[in-house]
Amino acid sequence: MPRQQHEKSLRPYETTDGLHDQHEERSDMGTFRVTMEINRPATDVFAFVAEPRNMPRWYEAVERVAEVTPRTPTQAARYQITRSLPGGRAENILEVTESTPNLTVTFESREGPTPFRYRYAIEPNGDGSRLTLDADISSAGLPGPLARLDGVATRAFKRGMQHNLEGLKHLIESNAP
């Protein structure tokens, strides 16, 4: 199964779309971390975040999520997501590549523009939880100057995800998931 590997300096990227060499080195990756305190138990936060079909409720760019392949003992769950990006609508296949109940869940795009890997870690913190997002992102597939992901663009993505996680926090704290 193709995997996106993440290392500090070189990030070989494998794709299923046939458009990239299997070992093409990606220089347009950006990484960031966002941490959010949420006044709900870690089990509630994990249950909500780990379900990709909840994304349209809190992730501003995500319009729709549909399950493509359910999780089996030998295969990860896959979802088709529709996002609104600066260059227009984008379709991606999202795969749940890691899931440790009540602790971590990782989503990776497998097909489509702007490859990404989002790893969410949830830990108890007093009466609530601490949610940490570690993100690896790429601008591959965006038009014009947006296609060059540098520090400015990475900071903009980080601000956007900070905003999304604030929405997630509000949603989880004001409603039982």
C-alpha positions in Angstrom: 0.0 0.0 0.0 1.5 3.4 -0.9 2.6 5.5 2.1 3.6 9.0 2.5 6.8 9.1 4.5 7.7 12.0 6.6 11.3 12.9 7.5 12.9 16.1 8.5 14.7 17.1 5.3 13.6 14.8 2.5 10.1 13.5 2.1 9.8 10.8 -0.6 6.2 10.7 -1.7 4.4 7.8 -3.2 1.1 8.3 -5.0 -1.6 6.1 -6.5 -2.5 8.6 -9.2 0.3 7.6 -11.6 1.3 11.3 -12.0 4.4 11.2 -9.8 7.4 9.0 -9.7 7.1 6.6 -6.8 10.1 8.1 -5.1 9.8 11.8 -6.2 11.2 14.0 -3.5 8.8 16.7 -2.4 10.3 20.1 -1.6 6.9 21.8 -1.2 6.0 20.3 2.2 5.2 22.4 5.2 4.8 21.2 8.8 3.1 22.8 11.8 1.6 21.9 15.1 -1.5 23.3 16.7 -2.6 22.5 20.3 -6.0 23.2 21.8 -7.4 22.7 25.3 -11.0 21.3 25.2 -13.2 21.1 28.2 -14.5 17.6 27.5 -13.2 14.1 28.3 -10.6 12.7 26.0 -13.0 9.9 25.0 -15.5 12.4 23.7 -12.9 14.4 21.8 -11.4 11.3 20.2 -14.8 9.9 19.2 -15.7 13.1 17.4 -12.3 13.8 15.8 -11.7 10.2 14.7 -14.9 10.2 12.7 -14.1 11.8 9.3 -17.8 12.3 8.5 -17.8 14.9 11.3 -15.3 17.1 9.4 -17.9 19.3 7.5 -19.3 20.4 10.9 -16.0 22.0 12.0 -13.4 22.0 9.2 -14.2 25.1 7.1 -12.8 23.9 3.8 -14.5 20.5 3.9 -17.9 20.4 2.2 -18.6 16.7 2.2 -17.2 13.4 3.4 -18.4 10.0 2.2 -17.1 6.6 3.1 -15.6 4.7 0.1 -14.2 1.6 1.9 -15.0 0.6 5.4 -12.2 -0.5 7.7 -11.5 -4.2 7.8 -8.9 -6.2 9.7 -6.5 -5.9 6.7 -7.5 -2.6 5.1 -7.7 1.0 6.4 -11.0 2.9 6.0 -11.1 5.3 3.0 -13.3 8.4 2.5 -13.9 10.7 -0.4 -13.7 14.3 0.8 -14.8 17.4 -1.1 -12.9 20.6 -0.2 -13.2 24.2 -1.2 -9.7 25.4 -1.9 -8.4 28.8 -3.3 -8.2 27.2 -6.8 -11.8 25.8 -6.6 -13.3 22.5 -5.4 -11.0 19.5 -4.9 -11.7 15.9 -4.4 -9.4 13.8 -2.2 -9.3 10.2 -1.1 -8.6 10.2 2.7 -7.3 7.2 4.5 -7.2 6.5 8.2 -3.7 5.3 8.6 -3.4 5.2 12.3 -6.0 4.9 15.1 -5.3 4.1 18.7 -8.6 4.4 20.5 -8.9 7.6 22.7 -5.2 8.5 21.9 -4.4 9.2 18.3 -5.9 9.2 14.8 -4.0 10.0 11.6 -5.6 10.9 8.2 -3.6 11.0 5.0 -4.7 12.0 1.6 -4.1 9.2 -1.0 -5.4 10.8 -4.2 -6.1 14.3 -5.2 -4.4 17.7 -4.9 -2.7 19.2 -1.9 -1.4 16.0 -0.2 -1.6 16.1 3.5 -1.1 14.1 6.7 -2.9 15.2 9.9 -2.1 13.3 13.1 -4.4 14.2 16.0 -3.3 13.2 19.5 -5.7 13.5 22.4 -4.6 13.3 26.0 -6.5 13.9 29.3 -5.7 17.2 30.9 -7.4 17.7 34.3 -11.2 17.5 33.7 -10.7 18.1 30.0 -8.4 17.2 27.1 -5.5 18.5 25.1 -5.8 18.0 21.4 -2.6 18.3 19.3 -2.6 18.4 15.5 0.7 17.6 13.8 0.3 18.4 10.1 2.4 17.8 7.0 1.0 19.7 4.0 1.7 20.2 0.4 0.6 22.8 -2.1 0.9 20.3 -5.1 -2.1 20.8 -7.3 -2.8 24.4 -6.4 -2.8 27.0 -9.3 -0.2 29.8 -9.8 1.8 31.3 -7.0 -0.3 29.2 -4.5 1.6 26.1 -5.8 4.8 27.2 -4.0 4.3 26.4 -0.4 6.8 28.4 1.6 6.9 29.6 5.2 4.2 32.3 4.6 1.8 29.8 3.1 2.5 27.3 5.9 1.7 29.9 8.5 -1.5 30.7 6.7 -2.5 27.0 6.7 -1.7 26.9 10.4 -3.8 29.9 11.2 -6.7 28.3 9.2 -6.4 25.1 11.2 -6.2 27.0 14.5 -9.5 28.6 13.4 -11.0 25.2 12.5 -9.9 23.7 15.9 -11.4 26.6 17.7 -14.7 25.8 15.9 -14.2 22.1 16.8 -13.6 23.1 20.5 -16.8 25.2 20.5 -18.9 22.4 18.9 -17.6 19.7 21.3 -17.9 21.9 24.4 -21.4 23.2 23.6 -22.9 19.8 22.5 -22.4 16.3 23.5 -20.8 14.7 20.4 
